């Protein structure tokens, strides 16, 4: 996987965090710089750790699936893309009653927005790609994207969230198709 592909993957994975950060900021919950940093940092951290967790599990089973691993990566990336596209159509949940950048709300948001990265880690293991470099890129890109979304949240409002998720889904599908094409269908 090239650096450009890793960055594209990182951007598509970060779009859930973008949408959540944008919505929280547009709702007025992240006016405090510390709250904005906590959300951005934890989104990046969780997005960085989840591929490592997925890859660790996937590396154990890779010798058994080597003959069809590209199809597994295709299926996982396609699943993530479809899930992102469907999530873009969901009605946003009610506003949180307390500071979402603290406690279990922060952990829940960070986990929920990084589940897709776990599947990507499994896909990387299936392809025999080391996870360390991609996970650092994914974490850094997610943190920066979240900071950008928070900064623009008050102006952009909620309308960008669903469009951003659809764009992320399209990028993931393109990467999934490339994986299958490169491995000779």
N, C-alpha and C positions, 0 to 999 in steps of 0.2 A: 504494500500500500504506500503510495507516494505521500509526501507532506501535504500536497494540495488536496488529495483525497481525505487525508486525516482532518485537515482544517474544514473541509466541506462537511464531513461527518460530524465534527465538533459543533459547527454552526447549526446543523439540523437537529442534533441532540439538545442544544441549548435553547431551542425555540419554545419548549414547554416552560423553561425558567424565564424566558423573555416574556411570555404571555402572563405568567403569574406575577412577575415583578412589575410589569406594566399595569396590571389590574390593581395590585396593592398600592402602587404609587398614585395611580389615577383616583383611587378611593381616599387618598390622603393619609394612609397608614405609615408611609415611609418618609415623612417630612424630616425626621431626625437623621443626621448623617451616620450616626452609629447604627441605627436600625437598618438603613440602606446598606451599610457595609456588612452587617451580620447576615442579611439575606443573600447578598452577592457572594460573600465568602463561603457560606454553607452550601449554596447551590453549586458553586464550583468544586468544593471539597467532595460532596456526595457524587457529583457527576464524574469526578476523577476516581473515586474509590469503587464505584459500582462496576465499571468494566474490569477492574482487577479481580473483584469477587467472581464475576461471570467467567473470566478467563481462567481463573484457578480451578474452577469446576470443569470447564471445558478441556483444559490441558490434560486432565486425568483420563478423559474418554477419547481423545483424539486418535490414538492408534487404532481404535476399533471402528472409527467412522471415516478414515482417510479416503476411502474410495468414493464417498458421496458427500464430503464435507462442504463443497461449494453449494450444494443444494440446501444444506442446513443453513449456511450463511444467507443464502437467497431468501429462504423461508423466514428466518429471524428478522432480517432487515425489512422484508415486505410486511411482516406482522407489525413491526414497530411503525412503519410508514402508514399502514392502514389505520392503526390505532390512533396515530397523531391526526390523521385526516378526520376520523370520526369524532375525536375529541374536540376538533375545531367547531363542530356543529352543536356541541352541548351548551346548554344555558349555564352561565356562570353561577356558582353557588352563592349563598348569602354572604354578606361581609362578616369577617371575623369580629368577635366581640372584644378582643384584647389585642395587644401588640403581637403581630404575627412573626416578629423577628426574635422571639424569645420562647424558651421552653419547648413543650411537646408540639406546639403549633409549628415552630421552626423545623423540628425534626420531621414531622409529618409532611410538611411542604417539600422539604429537601428530599425525602425518600420518594414521595409520589412523583416528583419531577425527574427522578433519576432512574426509575425502573427500566426505562428503555435502554439506558446505558448498560445495565446488567445483561440484557439480551445481546447487545453489541459485543460485550466482552466474550460471551459464549461464541459468537460468530468469529471473532478474532482468533480464538483458540482453535476453532474448527478449520480455519485457514492456515494455522501455524504461524500467525503473526504475533510477535512479542507485544505485550500490552503496555509496557512502561512509558514509552514515548507517546503513543496515542492518548493514554490516560492523562498525562500531564497537559498535553495540548487541549484535550476535551475540558479539563478543569479550568484552565486559564481562559479559554474562549468563553466558557459558560459564565465565569465571574465577570469578564468584561462585557458580555452581552447583557447580563443582568444589571450591571451598573448603568449601561446605556439606556436600558428600558426604564429603569427607575428615574433617570435624569429626564427622559422624555415623556414619562407617564402622564404628567398633568396636561400636557399639550395633545398627546396622541389619542388619549381615551382608550376605550376598550375595542374599538373596531379593528385595530391592527392584530390583535391576538389570534383570531381565527385565520386570517390571511397568512400570518407568520407560520402557524402550524401546518397549513396546507403546503406552503413553500418547503418547509422541512420534510414533509412526507414525500414530496416530489423528488427532492434531493436524495433521500434514502432509497427510493425506488430506482433511481438512476444508478446509484452505487450497487444496489442488489443485482440489477440487470448486468452491469459491467462485470461483477464477480462471476456470474454464470457464463457470460460470453468469453471472458478471459480463460476460463477453465474448459472451454470447448463444448459447451452444452452437452 
